[in-house]
Amino acid sequence: MYHRLLLLIAGSTQKELASQIRYLKIENDVLRSKLPKRVPVTEKERNKLVKFGSKLGKALGELVIG
């Protein structure tokens, strides 16, 4: 599955990528609405989120809140 996702991203235009990101954000919102208020994460999961989230800088807030 991961390999197919990479192939999809590699062959996508900027407009297509923006559409894919919008879809994933909406899907994430729908799935989050089905979870309890707070979802516990392990230290390993938190570190992974910090590692990749820190590369986004201020844009991360837009992803999480927006």
MODELLER restraints for C-alpha pairs under 7 A, 6 or more apart:
rsr = mdl.restraints
at = mdl.atoms
rsr.add(forms.Gaussian(group=physical.xy_distance, feature=features.Distance(at['CA:53:A'], at['CA:60:A']), mean=6.25, stdev=0.5))
